Amino acid sequence: MKVSKRHGSYGFDAPWALLGLVLGAVALLGLAAVSFALGIVAAGLAFLGGALYTLASAASYVYTTRRGRFAVWAQELARLRGDERLLDLGCGTGAVLLLAAERLDLGRATGVDRWRAQHQPGDSEPVARANAVAEGVSERVELVAGDLRDLPFGDEAFDVVVSSQAVHKIPEAEGRDKAVSEAYRVLRPGGLMLIADFQHTPDYEETLRGLGVVDVRRRDAGWRFWYGGPWSGTGILEARKPGGGSAVAGAGTEAVKPAG
Ligand SMILES: C[S@@+](CC[C@H](N)C(=O)[O-])C[C@H]1O[C@@H](n2cnc3c(N)ncnc32)[C@H](O)[C@@H]1O
């Protein structure tokens, strides 16, 4: 799925993790150089292999944060009709929110976040607003300050609820459970929920099943959403709230397969 050129500034997801990978690779290269200088060839080769693997992980991280996550979400959002009321939970600087807004020529995209920069440097409402202007969709976008565990919206206010790499930021399982329950509350019957997260998606499924959702599945978002490698890939949870008509077109275009 081709992603339209991004004009906003979305930064790097958790840049300290990327820095850790780069520093790790440099340290391993140093150890390899020392080992070769001392004539310990086997250790040198092992350190060199580790350095190359760590560099490849850093490259994967950069790709995902700059391009891959946009490509995955563009594919997920391709099913929107264009007239939906969509909510992005933990929208940050608007990476997913504004991609969705581009498709909502007759709809509305609302982003909710509490914008505390410890989760993401540069993460602020003014940056999200500036990005909405840069992408040319500001008239369809609303930004609301709020906590995912206590959403400032009425019941069944949205046709589609999405979230990307945000719910896992809530440290306690009880809080994440509350966030998923709130997402369910504000979704209209027949509405679609899509949550991409690199942790806890099985728990989100369990919460939704406990709320009576039967149409719920998880899949692996694939290599384009790896933060360094398959060991930190992203799962996508897709659910449809029982009742009502379908808010958007049917299931995603990717083959549905269980995520770990
Ligand atoms: C890693 S960022 C992801 C941002 C955006 N979804 C993206 O994909 O670029 C996680 C976001 O979740 C927000 N967040 C975390 N816990 C939250 C909470 N309890 N209520 C509201 N927002 C929260 C953070 O402020 C941050 O903007």
The ligand as an ORCA input file, in Angstrom:
! r2SCAN-3c Opt
* xyz 0 1
  C       4.422      5.857     21.665
  S       3.294      7.189     21.624
  C       2.334      6.774     20.182
  C       1.734      7.986     19.563
  C       0.972      7.738     18.261
  N      -0.152      6.844     18.449
  C       1.896      7.229     17.181
  O       1.683      6.110     16.717
  O       2.821      7.949     16.798
  C       2.139      6.809     22.950
  C       1.142      7.922     23.201
  O       0.178      7.478     24.152
  C      -0.106      8.560     25.027
  N      -0.608      8.024     26.281
  C      -0.028      7.107     27.077
  N      -0.787      6.867     28.155
  C      -1.891      7.652     28.038
  C      -3.062      7.844     28.822
  N      -3.245      7.181     29.964
  N      -3.972      8.712     28.387
  C      -3.799      9.405     27.236
  N      -2.723      9.261     26.435
  C      -1.776      8.395     26.848
  C       1.221      9.273     25.175
  O       1.045     10.602     25.630
  C       1.784      9.181     23.769
  O       1.415     10.286     22.979
*
